[in-house]
Amino acid sequence: MKQKLIMMSLAQENLRNIRHYYTVELGNPNSARKVCGEIKKRINDLEDMPFIYPVYDVEPWKSREIRHFTARNHIIYYKADETLKTVFIF
């Protein structure tokens, strides 16, 4: 069963900042599309496989079961809630 994905406001802002950095600061809108596209694809993959990535093995995240993965040079943190069938992207 597919999980519902919820991107928290900070995650949305971070994605906008990544796009802005590549587009404006580096002057490379093609890279911005590629990097943001890869991040979004990896996040969307969590719908089908929310537990594929490890729990971050550092407190306080470990006890809260916060998971993480890297997309390019960016670390994505999330929590998969099995009872709600929801993945929260931080």
Stockholm file with secondary structure:
# STOCKHOLM 1.0

chainA/1-90         MKQKLIMMSLAQENLRNIRHYYTVELGNPNSARKVCGEIKKRINDLEDMPFIYPVYDVEPWKSREIRHFTARNHIIYYKADETLKTVFIF
#=GR chainA/1-90 SS CCCEEEECHHHHHHHHHHHHIIIIISCCHHHHHHHHHHHHHHHHHTTTCTTSSCBCCSTTTTTTTCEEEEETTEEEEEEEETTTTEEEEC
#=GC SS_cons        CCCEEEECHHHHHHHHHHHHIIIIISCCHHHHHHHHHHHHHHHHHTTTCTTSSCBCCSTTTTTTTCEEEEETTEEEEEEEETTTTEEEEC
//
